Amino acid sequence: MQFLIHAKTIAELEYDDKACLLRVVYKDGRVRSVPDVAPTLVMKIVAQVPVEQSPYLMQAAI
């Protein structure tokens, strides 16, 4: 799953549910991977992003 994020430093979050790996892509091009992240935690992170600022959440809400 890929979530576009409109924040000052983070551009997008990518989550591989099979490997439970969260990749954070920063606006300056850096990429960080975080292993062993539960899907529920990813949903909590994404839920903090206002719906109107996330095209994925906007689609999911509609």
C-alpha positions in Angstrom: 0.0 0.0 0.0 1.2 3.4 -0.8 0.0 6.6 0.9 0.9 10.0 -0.3 1.4 12.4 2.6 1.4 16.1 2.5 3.7 17.0 5.4 6.7 19.3 5.8 9.2 16.5 5.6 7.5 13.3 4.5 6.4 12.7 0.9 4.9 9.2 1.1 4.6 6.1 3.1 4.8 2.7 1.5 3.8 -0.4 3.4 4.5 -4.0 2.4 1.9 -6.1 4.4 3.6 -9.4 3.5 7.0 -8.3 4.9 5.5 -5.9 7.5 8.0 -3.3 6.2 7.2 0.4 6.3 9.2 2.7 4.0 9.2 6.4 4.7 10.1 8.6 1.7 11.2 12.1 2.6 10.8 15.1 0.4 14.6 15.6 0.2 14.9 12.1 -1.4 16.0 10.1 1.7 14.3 6.7 2.3 14.1 5.0 5.6 12.8 1.4 6.2 11.3 0.2 9.4 10.9 -3.5 9.8 8.2 -5.4 11.8 5.5 -2.8 11.7 2.0 -4.0 12.4 -0.7 -3.1 9.9 -2.8 -1.6 12.7 0.1 0.8 13.6 0.3 2.0 9.9 -3.5 2.7 9.9 -3.1 4.7 13.1 -0.3 6.8 11.5 -2.3 7.3 8.3 -5.4 8.2 10.3 -3.7 11.2 11.7 -3.4 12.7 8.3 -6.4 14.9 7.4 -8.5 13.2 4.7 -8.6 16.1 2.3 -4.7 16.1 2.2 -4.4 12.4 1.3 -5.7 11.4 -2.1 -5.8 7.7 -1.0 -7.9 8.5 2.1 -10.2 10.7 0.1 -10.8 7.8 -2.4 -11.3 5.4 0.4 -13.8 7.7 2.1 -15.8 8.1 -1.1 
